[in-house]
Amino acid sequence: MDKVFQIAVFGLAPNEQNSLGSIFKLATSRNRQYNLLRGEDKALADIALVDIDNPQAIEAWRGFSVHNKKIPVIRVTKMTTPTKGITIRRPLTLKRVLETLDRVTIEVLKYVPELVVGAEENSEQHDEATTLALRNAANTASRSTQSGVKALVVDDSGAVRKSMEIQLGLFGMQIDFAETGEAALDFTAENTYDIIFLDIMLPGIDGYKVCKGIRADKKSKQTPVIMLTGKGSRFDKLKGAMAGASIYLTKPVVQEQLHEVIGKYLPQLAKTA
């Protein structure tokens, strides 16, 4: 599923804004895209680019940010020495711009569309900028401050496990992984989890039986169980509810849905989304 991020610009010269527009047009074949906002539409921005070599641009940004504090900012500069925060150094090349924007969407906005939950491994043809951004996201997730929240992911797909490792890791979760239903029950018998993501179609016993086993254990009886499946019929959803599932999501699950689940069942983490 394609995602278009809206970019507001403060202080860049007309030729640089034209360059950005050209870069964004060249990137329209990607499933992570960017659009340059004009005029009053800046209030709709997901990310702001601020020319820190221009005092007037800095003042304009400060005035704007008073009512838009949550919008992440990327500093544009000709300086070669490191500056505070995330920066793009002039000139604005395609590689520099896309790598930096991709990094912000993943690390700050926590959006990882190339690794949608349920996608087959290597199903997307990533460009260089996206590949680097995803690699950096995995590193960032591994370094994230631990939130104290513990999750179990049960799925036999390597692509799903990698997606969840990055996405949940960005929230500072400690994650255990199981590839079979039997292994999942072993994990829940020995550990206490704050949330469980459970695939339906598993080697050995299926997710429905695993969910019933989780609910039969006093220790995990109240743990949110998010069932993941490629099926989407009413019967399957009813069966999942009867097994004790908290919610039933059809794969591929896009990042917005995953964030909604985290916000609902782990509200203490919602502020980091």
Buried (B, 14 or more C-beta within 10 A) or exposed (E): EEBEBBBBBBBBEEEBBEBBEEBBEEBEEBBBBBBBBEEEEBEEBBBBBBBBBBEEBBEBBEEBBEEBEEBBBBBBBEEEEEEEEBBBBBEBEBEBBBBBBBBBBBBBBBBBBBBBBBBEEEEBEBBEBBBBBBEBBBEBBEEBEEBEBBBBBBBBBEBBBBBBBBBBBBBBBBBBBBBBBBBBBEBBEEEEBBBBBBBBBBEBBBBBBBBBBBBEEEEBEEBBBBBBBEBEEEEBBEBBBEBBBBBBBBBBBBBEBBBBBBEEBBEEBBEBB
